[in-house]
Amino acid sequence: MEEIYAKFVSQKISKTRWRPVPPGSLQTAETFATGSWDNEENYVSLWSIGDFGNLDSDGGFEGDHQLLCDIKHHGDVMDLQFFDQERIVAASSTGCVTVFLHHPNNQTLSVNQQWTAAHYHTGPGSPSYSSAPCTGIVCDNPEIVTVGEDGRINLFRVDHKEAVRTIDNADSSTLHAVTFLRTPEILTVNSIGQLKIWDFRQQGNEPSQILSLTGDRVPLHCVDRHPNQQHVVATGGQDGMLSIWDVRQGTMPVSLLKAHEAESKFQCSASGMQGQCPTFFSPLFLSGGRTGTFLTHSISNQANVHQSLISSWLSTDPAKDRIEITSLLPSRTLSVNSLDVLGPCLVCGTDAEAIYVTRQLFS
């Protein structure tokens, strides 16, 4: 595996995201965005990477991440998603959701759209309200779905000033993350260990399906959908457990993987505690936590990739001769708050004020 390159940026990094490459393009990832948290001033930043290991004209390494531009962000960046090639959507601890536009000609970022009070707590018996953190966002052009500590779900369209639809009391507990299952359906995870599926084609405010862990109601802090099998989803819990679910069958996870002793999460609350959100990508699954980042993948029969994916992730005994784990970061790294994978490229951010990047994750 190629060496992972680190850059210290004097900010605690809460989120990292690769800019998607154009459909059909053969180019590799070159640009990524970061969001910061728990700093006197927080920023959304755009970075470019060079050819790792090659010397430039000054005798330095071209692999150093170069800051293209940044913009101040009010509050902690709780989530960050690319809407398209030019626009980035950021969720704030203030309850605000902002769409930033990148101007490549002069390398600047500007506010393109903003919903200042997307999430808020309403005072009992009073019209007054206080802001609630927006804990998760997911984009599917032209739509943006947001969830928050207030248990609210918003459906926005990037060219509309008001929400297209809002489910005010979607959950009595904190919604920590959201992902699309397919265009009209989303899946949320909450602080009492539940997954809920919502169908925007239905007019009511009730989920179409509820799945949950048995026993203790361990908070689920992150969720991702398999890119090729939409019925397979992964969640990370406060107990460090990674759970694999088949939403077509039953209401309980089909596989449980003990990744580490610390949280596998991105907790968006007043406490500001943060951990790692898993990223699902075929045929690999990446996760991490306070003790580092781990790469796990199936080592089942590779002759039939499609069959190996199904049998590996949905197996009731996934740890037996099926999973190989490789540590990527030093064991003493502070909290790994976010990671993103695009093809063979990995980027992750930490509370050690460092960004780690490799473009040869699987070599």
Buried (B, 14 or more C-beta within 10 A) or exposed (E): EBEBBBBEBEBBBBBBBBBBBEEEEEEBBBBBBBBBBEBEEBBBBBBEBBEBEEEEEEEEEBBBBEBBBBBEBBBBBBBBBBBEEEBBBBBBBBBBBBBBBBEEEEEBBEEBBBBEEBBBBBEEEEEEBEBBBBBBBBBEEEBBBBBBBBBBBBBBBBEBEEBEBBBEEBBEBBBBBBBBBEEEBBBBBBBBBBBBBBBBEEEEEEBEBEBBBEEEBBBBBBBBBBEEBBBBBBBBBBBBBBBBBBBEEEBEBBBBBEBBEBBBBBBBBEEBBBBBBBBBBBBBBBBBBBBBBBBBBBEBEEEEBEEBBBBBBBBEEBEEEBBEEEEBBEEEBEBBBBBBBBBBBBBBBBBBBBBBBBBBBEE
